[in-house]
């Protein structure tokens, strides 16, 4: 199976240097490391052109000359880092200034090369090093996110357990999941659809009237005498099912949006109960203080 080439963006305004770097990257016979790293290079002569090509595709690594005609030295890297906040940048120059190397790493360079010593082997070695560090960093971040997600599930399940007796005292009944499993599945499906709409709304800036939909779901839960435990149970079960066999990025997106909508849903449920009990109390008070009409016999 042939591996797709890594996309490399070269920002260099000297044609001779650009040709040299492209030749180093274009010949698999010049470095034994080249077989491990198929690359496809796109060359531009300034940062403005770099912005244009990045609108159509993503690049794994940016190779950046620190001394362009439009901008010089560490300012080149600072401006490039604002343009490419997430891409790896390997800076290079003809300069022998050690202070420039230190500054480059301080301002976000992922690697540094000196043109004086550059050859195909050194170039491929630096590319491989940066890519392998990125893979390690992503794995570490994914593991942290997974651990955080598992802790969140554990905390929610602990909260569910701790609210069991409170629920029983307040409502005198079991949870919706235990008492009406088929209805619980419907509520879980409705909540899952709202979670998808939340992702869609954030990604595409489309207004799905999410607050109105959550308020309707809260009213439905309120009429069923649902408790906070029921909402947490719906939320946790839905997240676990949606996180099955998906990538970590989408899993994190579900977790982030889920935290927001579960809090909003609880707020609407609390509002429902306040409105319901205030209305009920007003009705009881009115019935107690209403004057009794005189009977016909007393006239």
C-alpha positions, 0 to 999 in steps of 0.5 A: 500500500503506497503512503500518501506524500506529506505536503511540504510548503517551502517559503523561499524568494531566492530561486537558486535556494528554492531549487536546491531544497526542492532537489534535495526533497525530490530525489529519493536516491540522495538520502536513505531516509527519503524512502521513509518519508514521501513528500510533495513540495509546494514552493512560494516566494513570500508569505502572501502567496503562502496564505493563498495556497493554504486556503485550498490545502493543509501542509504537514510542515512549513520550510521557512527562510528567515531572510525574505526580501519583504521581512527579515530575521526573527520577525519573519518567524513571528509573522509566519507563526500568526499565519500558521498557528497549528502547522510545524515550522522549520526555519532556516537561514545562512546566518551563523548567529547562535542567538538567532537559533535560540530566538527561533525556538523561543518564538515557536520554530519546531526545527532549525537548519543552516543552509551552509551545512544543508544536504538531503540527509540533514533535511530529511532527518529534520523533517522526520524528527519534527513529524515524529515529535508531532505524532508523539505529542498527538498521542500524549494529548489523546491519552490525556483527553481520554483520561479526562473523559473517563474521569468525567464519566466516573464523576457523573456516575458518582453523582447519579449514585449520590442523588438516588436517595434524594430522587426517591424522597422528592418524587417517590419513584424510581428513575425513568431508565428503571421505570420506563426503559422504552421512554428512556430510549426515546429521550436519549435519542432526542438528546442525541439529536440535540447534541448533533445539532449543537455540533452543527451549529458551532461548526457551520454557524447555523441557528437551530434554535437549540435553546428552544428545543432544550426548553421543550425537552425540559418541559417534557421531562418536567411533566414526567417528574424527572430529576437531575439524576435522570438528565445526567443518566441520559447525558452519560449514556448518550455520550458513551454510545456516540463515542464508540468507534470515533476519533478523539477530536470528535469525541472531545467535541461531543464532550465540550458541547455536551457539558454546555447543553446538559447544564442548559437543560438542567436550568430549564428543568429547574425553571419548569419546576419553579413555574409549576410549583409557584402556580400550584402554591398560588392556586392553593392560596387563592382557594384558601383566601377566596370569600365564600359567597352567601347562600340563598338561605342566609338572605 
